[in-house]
Amino acid sequence: MNKMLKLSAFLTATALAVVAAPVVRAAPAADPVAAPGATQRQPNFLVIVADDLGWSDLGAFGGEIQTPNLDAIANAGVRFTGFHTAPTCSPTRSMLLSGVDNHQAGVGSMAETLQPNQIGQPGYEGYLNDRVASIAELLHQGGYRTLMSGKWHLGLTPERGPAARGFERSYALLQGLGNHFGADQNKAWAAIGGASTYRDNGRIVKYPKGRYSADYFTDRLIGFLEEGAKDQRPFFAYLPYTTPHWPMQAPAETIAKYKGRYDAGYEALRDARLARQKQLGLVPVDLKPHDWEGVKPWASLSADEKAIEARKMEVYAAMVDRMDQNVGRVVEVLKKLGRYDDTVIIFLADNGPEGNVIEAPFQAALKPDKLPALKIDNSLDNIGKASSYVGYGPGWAQANSSPSWLVKSYPTEGGTRVTAFAAGRGVAGRRIAGGLFSVTDVAPTLLDLAGLQQPATFAGHAILPFQGHSLVPVLTGGQAEVRQPTEAVGTELFYRRALRKGDWKAVYLPTSSSAYPRNSVGTGVWQLFNVAQDPAEAHDLAAAEPAKLKELVADWDSYAKDKGVVLPPPEAAKPEGAAKP
C-alpha cells in the first residue's frame, strides 16, 4: 500500500477539475457535405474500445481468454498488427474522436497529470477542445443518429460532455475510471475526490450499484439501438468499455471459469501466447520478446504471493471475457433489428496494458487518513469483488503486451501498439494488415465510408483538418499501407517521446518521471530501432546508425514544434547524471 501511495503522489485529485471556462457551442452551420458521387446507402458504424487491453489478450491475437464473439469479428475482417495509439487513455480518445494529434485536440497530457508549465497552454485544456469537431458532431450533421455508452474522459462539465459534442443519445462515465459495480458513489469516496460521475443524456445520474460496468454500458447502448429501430437514419454507435481497466473486478461466475488457469505464472503465459501469435502469422516465427523490465521471476515468489498474483490474472481474464460476452449481445441485437449487414465494426484498445502496482485509488495519496473509510479489502478471497482495489502488476502486463517492450504510459510498442481490427460491410475479410496505422485514422475513415467530406468550419469557427488517413483503401483490400515511408509520425506523453518513420523508430525515455505513478526505465538518451526487423525493440541501433537517428530526432523536433508540445523547463528536463536529450 505504501508503495502505491508513494508512486501515486505525483497525481493530484484536484487536477480532475482542470477545465478552462466552458464554451457553449452554437448550432452547426451546414456541412459536412456529401462527397462527389456518393449515392450508396450510408453504412452504420459500431466503434468498440477496450480499456488497457493487452495486445495478446484476445484469441484472435494469440490469447487463451474465451473471446469467441470478438474473435469471430476479427477473423472475418482485417486484423491490424501495426495499429498505434497514444500511451494512455484520454489522449488516445481525443485523437480517436477528432482525427487530430492530442496536443492540438486538447489533451496534450491527461487532465490528472498536467504539469505547472503545461497548465493554460493551447492544446493542454484537459478536454476535447474547440479546435476540433468530433466525428460524432460531423456524422450527426451529415444525417447520422449518434449514440454512446461508456467511458468519456474528455471533459467533466456539461459543455464538454458527450451530449454537447455530437451524441444524440449518451450514457457516460466522465472520469477515467470507476468501480465496476458502482461502489464508489458515497461520501467516503467523495471525501478523497474519487467518486465517479455519470451523465445520462447530459444529466448527472447515479450509477445502478451492483450492476457490472460492461453489462450496464451494453444495456444502455442496446436500449438506444432498440428505441431507434424505426429510425431510417444510419447510426454511429460508440461503445467505450471500462474493462479491463483497474480496479480488477468482475462477476464471480465469470472469474470462476479461470480458477487455476494462471498458476504457472507470467513467464509461462508469455511463452504460450507468443507461440500462438507465431502460429497465427501475427509475428515473425523467429521473433524473441523483449527482456522483462522490473519483474520478479515467478519462481522467486512465495506460495502466498503466487496465489495473489494468479488471482489477479484470473479476475483480469474474467473482465475481458465479460466484455466479449457483451459484444455478442450487441451483435445479436443488430442482427435482430436487421442492421448488422449494413454495419462496419471497428474494435481497438486505447493503449497497452497497465503495469503499475496498484493497491488503492490514486487520490488516497493526498488524503491517506481518509483511506480506511473506503473499507478496501485486497485479501485473496476478496480480490475481484466490489470492495477490492488492485491492478495486476508488471508481470502480467508485460506478458499481455508480448512480444513488445513495456506497457501503458510508454511510447514504446508495448505502450502504443494495440489490438485493433475492422469488419463488416465493404471490408475484405480474413486478412492481416501489417502497415503503420494510427488512432487518428479512425475519424477520417468513418467520414469517408459515410460519403462525407470534412468541412473547414464547424459551429461558426475554423477546425483543424484531419491528420490521420482514411483506411478505406486498406479495408477494401486495394492497399496494404496508407502512409509513405517518408511520413514521420510523432508521439509524446509525460515527456517520453517517440518518432516513427517507415521501418525506423526513435525513442527517448527520461530517467525519471514526475507525471505518472510509475518509475521510469528510461536511459535519458535517444534510442533507435528498426521495428520491421526488431518489433520487440530489443536492439538499439543508435551507435550503428547515427545519421538515421539524427534524422528522426530532427523530425521529432519538427513534430513537437508543429503540434505545440510543451516539454519541461531545461533544468527539470535533465535529472542529475542524465544524458541530455
TANOR-V652649 format. One record per residue. D_LAST is the distance of its C-alpha to the last C-alpha in whole Angstrom. Layout:
d_last->D_LAST
d_last->D_LAST
//
This chain:
d_last->34
d_last->33
d_last->29
d_last->29
d_last->30
d_last->27
d_last->25
d_last->26
d_last->26
d_last->23
d_last->25
d_last->28
d_last->31
d_last->31
d_last->28
d_last->31
d_last->32
d_last->30
d_last->31
d_last->32
d_last->35
d_last->37
d_last->38
d_last->41
d_last->41
d_last->44
d_last->46
d_last->44
d_last->46
d_last->47
d_last->44
d_last->43
d_last->45
d_last->47
d_last->45
d_last->48
d_last->50
d_last->49
d_last->52
d_last->52
d_last->52
d_last->48
d_last->47
d_last->46
d_last->43
d_last->42
d_last->38
d_last->37
d_last->34
d_last->34
d_last->32
d_last->29
d_last->31
d_last->30
d_last->30
d_last->33
d_last->35
d_last->37
d_last->40
d_last->39
d_last->36
d_last->37
d_last->38
d_last->41
d_last->41
d_last->44
d_last->43
d_last->46
d_last->45
d_last->42
d_last->42
d_last->45
d_last->43
d_last->40
d_last->43
d_last->45
d_last->42
d_last->39
d_last->36
d_last->32
d_last->30
d_last->27
d_last->27
d_last->24
d_last->23
d_last->21
d_last->20
d_last->23
d_last->26
d_last->26
d_last->23
d_last->25
d_last->28
d_last->27
d_last->26
d_last->30
d_last->32
d_last->30
d_last->29
d_last->26
d_last->22
d_last->22
d_last->20
d_last->23
d_last->26
d_last->25
d_last->23
d_last->20
d_last->20
d_last->23
d_last->25
d_last->26
d_last->22
d_last->21
d_last->19
d_last->21
d_last->19
d_last->19
d_last->23
d_last->25
d_last->23
d_last->24
d_last->23
d_last->23
d_last->26
d_last->26
d_last->29
d_last->30
d_last->30
d_last->33
d_last->30
d_last->31
d_last->35
d_last->35
d_last->36
d_last->39
d_last->40
d_last->40
d_last->42
d_last->44
d_last->45
d_last->46
d_last->48
d_last->47
d_last->48
d_last->44
d_last->44
d_last->42
d_last->42
d_last->39
d_last->36
d_last->34
d_last->31
d_last->31
d_last->33
d_last->35
d_last->38
d_last->41
d_last->39
d_last->36
d_last->38
d_last->39
d_last->42
d_last->41
d_last->38
d_last->41
d_last->42
d_last->46
d_last->47
d_last->44
d_last->44
d_last->40
d_last->38
d_last->36
d_last->34
d_last->31
d_last->33
d_last->37
d_last->40
d_last->41
d_last->44
d_last->44
d_last->45
d_last->42
d_last->44
d_last->46
d_last->46
d_last->44
d_last->41
d_last->41
d_last->41
d_last->38
d_last->36
d_last->36
d_last->39
d_last->39
d_last->40
d_last->42
d_last->43
d_last->46
d_last->46
d_last->45
d_last->47
d_last->45
d_last->47
d_last->47
d_last->46
d_last->49
d_last->49
d_last->49
d_last->48
d_last->45
d_last->43
d_last->43
d_last->46
d_last->47
d_last->44
d_last->46
d_last->49
d_last->48
d_last->47
d_last->50
d_last->52
d_last->50
d_last->51
d_last->54
d_last->55
d_last->54
d_last->56
d_last->58
d_last->56
d_last->56
d_last->52
d_last->49
d_last->47
d_last->43
d_last->43
d_last->39
d_last->39
d_last->36
d_last->37
d_last->36
d_last->36
d_last->35
d_last->33
d_last->33
d_last->35
d_last->37
d_last->41
d_last->43
d_last->47
d_last->49
d_last->51
d_last->47
d_last->46
d_last->49
d_last->48
d_last->45
d_last->47
d_last->46
d_last->44
d_last->41
d_last->42
d_last->41
d_last->37
d_last->34
d_last->34
d_last->37
d_last->36
d_last->33
d_last->35
d_last->38
d_last->36
d_last->34
d_last->37
d_last->39
d_last->36
d_last->36
d_last->40
d_last->39
d_last->37
d_last->34
d_last->32
d_last->32
d_last->35
d_last->33
d_last->30
d_last->29
d_last->27
d_last->24
d_last->24
d_last->25
d_last->22
d_last->24
d_last->27
d_last->30
d_last->33
d_last->36
d_last->38
d_last->37
d_last->38
d_last->41
d_last->44
d_last->43
d_last->39
d_last->40
d_last->43
d_last->40
d_last->37
d_last->40
d_last->41
d_last->38
d_last->37
d_last->41
d_last->41
d_last->37
d_last->39
d_last->42
d_last->40
d_last->39
d_last->43
d_last->44
d_last->41
d_last->43
d_last->46
d_last->46
d_last->44
d_last->48
d_last->50
d_last->48
d_last->49
d_last->52
d_last->53
d_last->51
d_last->54
d_last->57
d_last->56
d_last->56
d_last->52
d_last->51
d_last->51
d_last->50
d_last->47
d_last->43
d_last->41
d_last->37
d_last->36
d_last->32
d_last->30
d_last->28
d_last->25
d_last->25
d_last->27
d_last->26
d_last->25
d_last->26
d_last->28
d_last->31
d_last->34
d_last->34
d_last->33
d_last->30
d_last->32
d_last->34
d_last->31
d_last->32
d_last->36
d_last->37
d_last->40
d_last->41
d_last->40
d_last->43
d_last->45
d_last->43
d_last->45
d_last->42
d_last->44
d_last->41
d_last->44
d_last->44
d_last->47
d_last->46
d_last->42
d_last->42
d_last->45
d_last->44
d_last->44
d_last->41
d_last->38
d_last->35
d_last->32
d_last->33
d_last->29
d_last->27
d_last->29
d_last->31
d_last->28
d_last->27
d_last->30
d_last->30
d_last->27
d_last->28
d_last->27
d_last->24
d_last->21
d_last->20
d_last->22
d_last->22
d_last->19
d_last->17
d_last->16
d_last->17
d_last->20
d_last->22
d_last->21
d_last->21
d_last->24
d_last->27
d_last->31
d_last->32
d_last->36
d_last->38
d_last->42
d_last->45
d_last->47
d_last->46
d_last->43
d_last->44
d_last->44
d_last->43
d_last->40
d_last->37
d_last->34
d_last->31
d_last->29
d_last->26
d_last->27
d_last->26
d_last->27
d_last->27
d_last->30
d_last->32
d_last->33
d_last->34
d_last->36
d_last->38
d_last->39
d_last->40
d_last->42
d_last->44
d_last->45
d_last->43
d_last->41
d_last->38
d_last->39
d_last->37
d_last->38
d_last->39
d_last->41
d_last->42
d_last->38
d_last->35
d_last->33
d_last->30
d_last->31
d_last->30
d_last->27
d_last->28
d_last->30
d_last->34
d_last->35
d_last->38
d_last->38
d_last->37
d_last->39
d_last->42
d_last->41
d_last->41
d_last->37
d_last->35
d_last->32
d_last->31
d_last->28
d_last->27
d_last->25
d_last->23
d_last->23
d_last->19
d_last->19
d_last->16
d_last->15
d_last->14
d_last->15
d_last->14
d_last->11
d_last->11
d_last->10
d_last->12
d_last->14
d_last->17
d_last->19
d_last->22
d_last->22
d_last->18
d_last->16
d_last->12
d_last->11
d_last->8
d_last->9
d_last->8
d_last->11
d_last->13
d_last->14
d_last->17
d_last->18
d_last->20
d_last->22
d_last->21
d_last->19
d_last->15
d_last->15
d_last->12
d_last->10
d_last->7
d_last->6
d_last->7
d_last->10
d_last->13
d_last->17
d_last->20
d_last->21
d_last->25
d_last->25
d_last->23
d_last->23
d_last->23
d_last->19
d_last->20
d_last->19
d_last->16
d_last->16
d_last->13
d_last->15
d_last->18
d_last->17
d_last->14
d_last->16
d_last->16
d_last->12
d_last->12
d_last->14
d_last->13
d_last->9
d_last->12
d_last->14
d_last->12
d_last->11
d_last->15
d_last->15
d_last->14
d_last->16
d_last->19
d_last->19
d_last->18
d_last->15
d_last->15
d_last->11
d_last->12
d_last->13
d_last->10
d_last->12
d_last->12
d_last->8
d_last->8
d_last->11
d_last->13
d_last->12
d_last->9
d_last->6
d_last->4
d_last->0
//
